[in-house]
Amino acid sequence: MPRMLIILTLLLAFPMVPLIAEDTKTVNATIERETQELNGWKVHINRELLKNEPKATRIALGLLTKQLAEIVRVVPEPAVAELRKVPLYFSPEYPNKNGGAEFHPGAEWLKDNGRDPVMVKGVEFSNIPNFEQETRRMPNFALHELAHAYHNIVLKEGFGNPQLIATFERAKETGGYDKVERWHGKEGQNTFERAYAITNPMEYFAETTEAYFSRNDFFPFNSGELKTHDPEMYDLLTELWGVKETSPKP
């Protein structure tokens, strides 16, 4: 679902989050985690990260804190309450796989891929050394993954939500996402390519949610552009996220 490969620098550029565990849990025979609370979310941190990459972990927690704070500020409170039920996990990178951020809808995939099934219905970040670079491109990729969780857990019929599927199919038919601008951060050069949103209804919801509430790395980049480019999806997001006219927007 995500498309993240990230490189971290600038330790002093972000507030440090003290690694004081609320509790320590052994979730299976091999993985021990410490749990922190960030802006109302439980973040379960693999102890290997605390031992082997303490600075990178602190920076990533600081960046995640900022992303979650934005979510609290711009997303309607009832939806935030649902999002806060989604557990977050910090994991080391897996062998032969680039780090990323992923919502895990099913336990079987986790088992089949050698991951801890306790993370089912949670969001896993295995890109800890690379948060800063990806944040430059996607300022709130936590919102992207939490949008997948909201889609799967909260919306009627989950990933089979008929409104979203129908709106996605109409958007695909228009060709409006076939070649759009992609932002690669201030240091990169923009390109024109097929929007990631048009991959499937799940990415359509997550990508447009980023644009609606924050900023996406593919056009439409923000809520104003989304409203002009894809007014049907803009209106559907307003409905599905429970946005009222008085709700704060960036």
N, C-alpha and C positions, 0 to 999 in steps of 0.2 A: 504494500500500500504506500509506504513512504518512499522517497527517493533521495535519501540523505547520505552524504558522505561529508564529514565535517572536520576541520582542523582548528585547534584551540591555541590562542596566545593571550597576551595582555592580562596577566594575573591581577595587576593592580587596577585594571580598568573597571572591575566589577566588585560589588560588595561581597565580602566573604561570608559564607553561611557556616556557623560553627557546627562541627560534626558531633553533636551531642545526641546520642540515641535516646528515644523514648523507651524503646525496648529492643531486645535482641531475640530473634527467633530463628530456629533451625527449621527450614521448611521441608527439607528432606535430608537424606544422609550426607549430602555433600555441600549444600549451599546454606551459608549463614548470612543473614541480612540484619542491618540496623534500620530502624524506622524513624523518620522525621516527619513533621507536619509542616507543609508549606502552603500558606494561604488557604488552609482548609483541606488540602489533599494529603493523603498518606503517601510518602515516598519511601520505598523499601530499597535499601542500598546494599549491594553485594559487598561483603567484608573484604573481598580481594581488592576492590577498588580503593577502599580506605587504606589498605596496607600498601598497595603498589602504585597507586596514582592519586595520592591525597590532594595535591594542588589542582589537578584537572577536575577532580570530583567537586571540590569547593567552588571552582569557577562555574562548572555546569549547574550546580545547585543555585548559584547566584543568578545565572541566566534564566533558569527555569522559574525561579521566583518572580522575575520580571514578567515572563510570559503569562504565568498564572495570574499575576496582579492585573494585567491587561484584560484577561478573560473575565475576571470578577467585575471590572469596570464597565465593559462594553456589552456583555451578554446578559440577558434578563435574569433576574435573581432565581426564579423557579428552575430555569435551565441550568444555572450554575449549581444549584443544589443537587441536581441529577449528576452533573459532571464530577462533582466532588466525591461521589460514590465510587468512581473509577480509580482503582489503585494504580500507582505509578511505580515502575521498577527501574533501577540503575544496574546494568550488567556490564561485565567486561565484554570486549569484542569476542565473537565466536571464531573458531578456527576456519580458515578458508571462506570467510564471509565478511564483507565490509560492514562496519557498524552503521546503525540506523535507528529509526524510531518506528515502532510498530504497535498497532492495536491487535490483540490476539482474540478473535471471536470464538475459537474452538480449542478444546483441550487436545484433540487427536493430533492436530498439526504440531502442537508443542511436543507431544510425546514422540511423534514420528521424526522430528528434527532435533531430538536430543535436548530439548529445553524443559524447564520446570513447568509442569502443568498447573501449578498454583497460580501462574500468571494469567490464566484464562479470564477474559473480560477485563483485562488490564492493559495498560500501555507500557511497553518496554523500551528503554533507551539504552542502546549498546554502542553509542557514539560519543562516549564521555570525553575523550581527548579532542573532539572535533566540534563541540557545540558552537564555539565562537564564529567559525567560518560559515557554518550553515545558517546561523542567526543573521548574518549579513545579507544572505540571499532570501531567507524565509524568516522574517522577524518573529513569527509565532507558530513554529511547527508543532508545538504542544497543542495548539488549537486544532490543527489539522487532524492529529491522532484522536483527540477527544471528540471531534466531530464524528469520526468513525464509530466511536463508542456510543455516542448519542443516537446515531442512525441505527445501530444494531440493537441497542438495549431499550431505548426510550420510544422511538417512533413506531407507529402502528405497523405490524408485520415486519419490523426490523429491516434488514437489507432487501426484503421483498416489498417495501413500501410502494404501493401502486402509483401514488402521485409522483414520486421521484422518478420512477422508471419511465412513466409516460412523458414527463418533462424532459428527461434525459434524451429519450428517443427523438423528440421533436427538435431539441437542440442539435443533435447529431445530424438530423436531416437538413437543417439549414446550412450546414457547412461553416457556421460562424466561428467554430473552434479549430478548424482544420489547419490554419496557419496564423499564429498569433505571436506577439512579441514576448520574449522571455528575458527576465532581468537576472543577471548573474552577480549582482552586488556592485558596489561602487568601483571595485578594482577590475571587474570583468567587462566584457563587451557583450551587449545585448544581441540575441539571435532571434530568428523567426522560425517557429516550428509548430508541430501539432500540440495543442494544449493537453496537458496531463489530465485535465478535467474530463476530457471526452473518452478516457479509457474505459470507464464503466460508471454505473450510477453511484457507486460508493465514492469514487474519486471526484465525480461531479459535485456531490454534496460537500465533501471535505474541502475541495479547492475553492468552490464558490463561497463557502462559509468563511474561509480565510479572507477573501476579498470583501465580503460583507461586513465583517467585524474588525478586520485588521488590514493587512496587506499581503497579497499573493505574489509569487514570483513569475506567474504567467498573466498576461492580459486576459480578462479585466483585472487590474491590479487592486482596485478599491471599490467601495460601495457605489460611488457615483458612476464609475465606468460600468460596473455590473448592471446597475439600473438601466443604463442606456443600451448596453450591448445585449443583455438577456433579461428583459423586464419580467418575463414569466417566472424565471428562476428567482429573481429578486423578490417577487411577491410571495413565492412559495416558501422561501427561506424566512421571510417575515412571519408567515403563518406558523411554520414548523418550529421555529425558535421562540415563538410567543412574544415577538417584539411589538410593543405599543408605540403610538406616536410620541409619547413622552419619554420613551426609553432612550438613554444616552447613546449616541453614535459617535465614532471618532471623526 
